[in-house]
Amino acid sequence: LLLFLSLFVKLDNNKKRKIKSRLSYFYPHVTLPVCTISNCVRIILQTVYLAFFKTNKASLAYFNTERTKTWQDIKRSIRILRLVDIKLVKAFKHVWFISKKRSQQANYKRISEANIWQNQILKIAFIMLLFFAVVVFVTVPFSVEAQAVFISLILIVAYTLRRVEGQIATITMITLSVTTSTRYLWWRYTETLNWADPLALALGIGLLLAETYAWLVLILGFFQTINPLNRKPVQLPEESTSWPTVDIYIPTYNEPLSVVKPTAIAAQSIDWPADKLNIYILDDGKRPEFAEFAKQIGVGYIARPDNNHAKAGNMNHAMRYTDGEYIAIFDCDHIPARSFLQMTMGQFIKDEKVCLVQTPHHFFSADPFERNLNNQGKIPNENMLFYGLIQDGNDMWDATFFCGSCAVLKRAALDEIGGFAVETVTEDAHTALRMQRAGYKTTYINIPQAAGLATDSLSAHVGQRIRWARGMAQIFRLDNPLLGKGLNLAQRMCYLNAMLHFLSGIPRIVFLTAPLALIYFNAAIIYAPFLAIFLYIVPTLLQVKITNSRIQGKYRYSFWGEVYESVLAWYILKPTTVALINPNKGKFNVTEKGGLNNIERYDWIISKPYIVLLLINVVGMGYGILRLFFGDTSQIGVLLISMLWASYNIIILGAAVAVAAEAKQVK
């Protein structure tokens, strides 16, 4: 097949003669012209014969012998590497143990109390010297040999440290990742742009900007999660007469009563004095059966004449008719645990400046990725990274986000900022930002206290994420956390990382198509020798993957993280771009809950972008194979790297396409 296809590739006459000679050897019965019915039959029959019947026994025996020998060599090498790994880990653990033991005695104390930290001039000089050393380390060019030694040592240290417990090991790995990735980016900016080729330069700058975005998100992510707080609940006073009054809001719009019933009934069972607890169903759908249900079970029912400002407007309207000191909010499908207020309210009593206590969103139904790929419980789901790690990291920096449900807010703080924010479609995050600007504290307790329904389908999941992406872009434009008063630097960085996360559409699509530039157009978007590209790109990626694996651990697997982001990339591109240009455009879309997929089906509409990207990558791989056999031999190295990259993209896109196959839902 490759030989026949090669006839259509631009080659010189000598190469074409060689190909035709080879074809005549394999297909001696084929006559000119080739494109006749009889010749097509001959080609098919001869191909089957060559593939399945014509074998050389001597060659086959030699191949089997060599294959067995090679496999034994590979297994032997793996055993040696494992032994070296075990020895290195033991050595590093021993060094860490000694350092820790000595630090407990005196060393760290002597360093922290050294006179240099008391002298401002010496302190500034030390910081400048350290900064200068880092700049030199990042910017000084290495030879290929020196780069190979440098990156090998860093990878060995990182790979060994991954199983060494303790915060020092984590900080060391982060430092190594930041150093190698910054050095890589410097190399990309200074040595790899092809100024002689306009097409390669334009595409190369596009890739470089996408890499810069990824580098910035990486640095901010390390900062955000370097030391998760893991806050514990605070015990309430024994005398319940001093406990504050709490209103529970259950906002609903178009969800069926069967979804709302369990939440309202569970809210009545929350462990809190009955005279200090009031429950309200906030019905934006104005449905008589909801009013009747609320009357039957003895909870409040509040409806309003309009639907202005969606969920935020609904809750602001309810605040006019309720007077609890605190407001607990549950989406209508989030069924609270009896211990919810016992776990959360102590934070408010301990510190009067606390205005929010957020708990995780836990789902008892499978999300589309888990259900459609049949991997529920086998891998971390998409929400786990945010609620398992990032929110704990935010809590360390007093930057916990309000997530719209499973949370308690202080009414006085809400009154001070004018109620729930209505300017954006992510009223929750915007409300938290405003309270933090006003000087209040937000906290997070990483103990699930409610269970809800995950999105019913991939299209509903994507629609929900589109709203989040649009809302964060609106906040960036209308109430930019980098500007204005009230926030410290750490809080600004946490909000910036959250907003940048939803601007990943263009960079992700760039990464999914970048290797095709060289394959299709022969455009060297990374203008460097094969060995230099290999020594800079591959080890840097490995180093970052190892460090992320150390930090994120059970909360996110790198491969699945890329699948999650690839599925959303195309769909968040437009709403975020529009919101940045015109932040007042767009409306609140309600996430459908409580549905049931009765049949298996494939969502061709939602999967179109992934299918197109997958096809152009697959065709690119085929064309790349042709170029390997019949193209310029001087480009084989860089072509192989591009094809490996495209192969990885094909795997990612294949998973994205598979998610669109909606599995039958069983409840």
Helices and strands as residue ranges (DSSP letters): H 2-6, H 13-26, H 37-52, H 57-105, H 107-112, G 115-117, H 120-139, H 144-161, H 167-191, H 198-225, G 240-242, E 246-252, H 257-268, G 274-276, E 277-283, H 288-297, E 300-302, H 310-319, E 326-329, E 335-336, H 340-344, H 346-350, E 354-358, E 362-363, H 368-373, H 384-385, I 386-390, H 391-396, E 407-410, H 411-416, H 427-437, E 441-444, E 450-452, H 458-478, H 489-501, H 505-513, H 516-521, H 530-552, G 553-555, H 558-581, E 601-602, H 604-630, G 633-635, H 636-659, E 661-662
